[in-house]
Amino acid sequence: MKNKKKILITNDDGFDSPALLALIEALKPLADIITVAPTLEKSACGHSLTLTKPLRFVELKKNFYKLDDGTPTDCVFLALHKLYPKDAQPDLVISGINIGANMGEDITYSGTASGAMEAVLQGVPAIAISQDFSDDMREKEGFDYALAKESIAMLVQKIFNGSFPLNPRKFLNVNIPAVTPKASQGFKVTKTGSRVYSNDADAHINPRGQEYFWIGLVNHEWRESEGQMTDVKAVKSGYVSITPIHLDMTSHKDLEDLEKWI
């Protein structure tokens, strides 16, 4: 089809993630897709670029690459440089579907969110999408990401039929609740929640007597918040959460007080 839309897809769970394949399946009818994903899982890698070693595209099949051994940020950065002409950039970058939610300050750790972040830094509209899980869902084989696929297809169609709803240097962070499409409460526009973080790690001794550490999962406590519903509360209430994220990290309301302080 002439003038068919173009989507670049990446993730942080690796090129063989079933959630990545579900995202591709959902969007194939809507656009020409190129996928560039990390070779290995890069969860919690943040917005990191690889500067200390060369990176290599490995084409697994037509328009599907793994970047050996890159981060989601590397994938977007190099895909826009190598795979798209300067005058024909993709219409949209989508990072996900992440296996696990990316809400609140976890966004700062998230490789999924960082893939979208890199896209908007390069002037391309972007969405990060993540799937929350319940314990029984994690144990279920063949989970098909039905609500995530339905939701992202609906959002992309809305964008392609109109326009991206945010100004430059902003992206949409979408979190899918751990429910079926039938049980979903619909979409909810949210603000980011606030997690109560711990600083624990498991200490072990290797066979040579040296201590080493595993950084495991953080706790799942969240602070209560007034006003606009948070992403956390929305997802736990069965809503698909949509949060606008901007890259300006300035605390604007503190500028005047800081001027007086200095």
Secondary structure as GFF3:
##gff-version 3
##sequence-region A 1 262
A	DSSP	beta_strand	6	10	.	.	.	ID=ss1
A	DSSP	alpha_helix	18	27	.	.	.	ID=ss2
A	DSSP	beta_strand	32	38	.	.	.	ID=ss3
A	DSSP	beta_strand	56	61	.	.	.	ID=ss4
A	DSSP	beta_strand	64	68	.	.	.	ID=ss5
A	DSSP	alpha_helix	72	82	.	.	.	ID=ss6
A	DSSP	beta_strand	92	99	.	.	.	ID=ss7
A	DSSP	three_ten_helix	104	108	.	.	.	ID=ss8
A	DSSP	alpha_helix	111	121	.	.	.	ID=ss9
A	DSSP	beta_strand	126	131	.	.	.	ID=ss10
A	DSSP	alpha_helix	135	139	.	.	.	ID=ss11
A	DSSP	alpha_helix	146	161	.	.	.	ID=ss12
A	DSSP	beta_strand	170	176	.	.	.	ID=ss13
A	DSSP	beta_strand	187	189	.	.	.	ID=ss14
A	DSSP	beta_strand	202	205	.	.	.	ID=ss15
A	DSSP	beta_strand	211	214	.	.	.	ID=ss16
A	DSSP	alpha_helix	231	236	.	.	.	ID=ss17
A	DSSP	beta_strand	240	246	.	.	.	ID=ss18
A	DSSP	three_ten_helix	252	254	.	.	.	ID=ss19
A	DSSP	alpha_helix	255	261	.	.	.	ID=ss20
###
